[in-house]
Amino acid sequence: NYLGTVTLENEFQAFEGDTVFDCAGRFGNNCGEPDPTYRHRMSAGLNKDSWSGQLVWQLIGGVDDGGDLDMPETVQFVDEIGTQHYFDASITKSFNDKFSLTVGSNNVLDEGPVVIGDNDEQANTFPATYDVFGRTFFASARVSF
C-alpha cells in the first residue's frame, strides 16, 4: 500500500492585509508545523498460514525555515530539516478464528527527534510531525465472540 502527498502551495496570512507566506516546504515562526512538499507512508505485508507480518515506511520530506521569509537577517539554530525516515514492524499469530496475538515495534531504527532550537513548536522540535519517543514496543491480543 502507498499513500503519498505532494504539496504544491500552502499560503498563510495571519490577518487581512498582512504578508502572505507560501509555507509549502517550510516550517517555523511564519509557517508553524513543518509542511514538506513530499511525504509518504508505504506498507507491505506477508501472510503465511496462521502468521502475518507488516512493515511500514514513513518518509517526511525536508523543509526550510519559513521565519526568514520576512526577516532574512534572522539567524536560527537550524535553518533546514532534512528528510526523515521511520520504520514500524509487527508480527501477528492467529491461534484460531477467535484469538490472535500481535507484537511489534514503532520507529524500529530508533531515530531520535529532530532538534531545532527556538524556531520550534515545543520541546525543541515539532512533536506532531516527528517521533519524540524513539523505539517503542507494543503487544495486543484480539478476541472475537
N, C-alpha and C positions, 0 to 999 in steps of 0.2 A: 504494500500500500504506500502511496506517496501523496502528500499534501504540501504544496508549495505556494508561497505568496511572493509576488513581486510588487513593490510599492513604487509607483512612478512619481506620485506627487502627494504631499501631505501639508497643506497650507494651514498656518496657525496665525491668528490675530487676536491679541489679548482683549482689545476693545475697539470699537468703531473709530477709525482714524489712526490707529496705531500701525506700526510697521507690520507687514505681512511676511512671515518667515516660511520658507519651504523646508519642512522638517524631515523629508524623506532622506534616509541615510544619516540622520543626525540624532543627537541627544543633548541634554544639558539645560542650562538656565533658560534659554528661549524656547526649547522644544520639549523638555521633560523627558519622559521614558524613551529609551532607545527605539528607533523605528528603522530597522535595516531595510535596504532596498530589496534584499532577498533573504528568505528563511524557508526552511522545510522541516518536515517530520516524515521519516520513512520507517516502515516496519516490515519485518519479514518473519514468517512463522513456518514451523515444520511440525507435522503431526505424524506419529507412527504408533499404531496400536493404541495403547492407553496413555501414551506420553505426548506432550506437545511443548514446544518452546517458542519464544518470541524474542527478537532483538529489535530495538527501536533506536534510530539515529536522529537526533535533533540538531540542526545546524542553524545558528543565529548569525547572520552576516555582519560584517564590520560596519561601524558607524563613526562619524566625526563629531566633535564638539560643536553644537549649534550656538553656543553662547558668544562665539566670536563673530557672529553674523552682523551684529550692530556695534560691537566694540572689539575690533581686530587687535588692539593693543593689549587686551586681557590675556594674561598667561595663566594657564591651568596646569595642574599636576599631570593630567592625562588629556591629550587633545584628540585621541582616537582610541577606539576599542576594536581589536581585531576579531576575526571570525571565531566563534566559539562552537565546539562540538560536544555533545553529551550523548552517551550511550546507556541504555537501560536493557536489562535482560531478565527473563523469567522462564521457569520450567513448571509445568503442571502435570500431575499424575492423577488420572481418573481411576478410582478403585472400582466403581460400578456406575450405573446410571444416576445414582443419588448422592455420591460423595466424591469430591476431588480436593486435592491439596496443591497450592501454588506457593513457590518460593522464588525470590528474585532480588535484584539489586538495581537501584537507580544511580545514575552517574557512576557507572562501573569503573571508569578510569580515574575517579576521584579528582576531577577538575575543580580547582578552587575558584572562589568568586573573583570577578574582575574588580580590582581595587582602583577606584577612580580619583578620590580626593574630595574636594569641596564642590565640584560641579555634578553632584550625585543626588539621588533621592533620599537615601538613608543608609547608615552603616557603611559609608564609603563605596557604595555600589547601587545597583538597581535590582533589588531582590525579586521584583515581579518578573524580571526578564532573565536574570542569571541565577544559577544554582548557588545558594549560600550554605548548604548543608554538607556538601561533599558526598562521598559514597554513603548510601543508606541501604539497609536490607529490610525486606518485608516477607511476611508469610500470611496466607489466608486459606481458609477452609470453606468449601461450599457444600451445603447440604440441601437436598431437594426432598420435599414431602409429597 
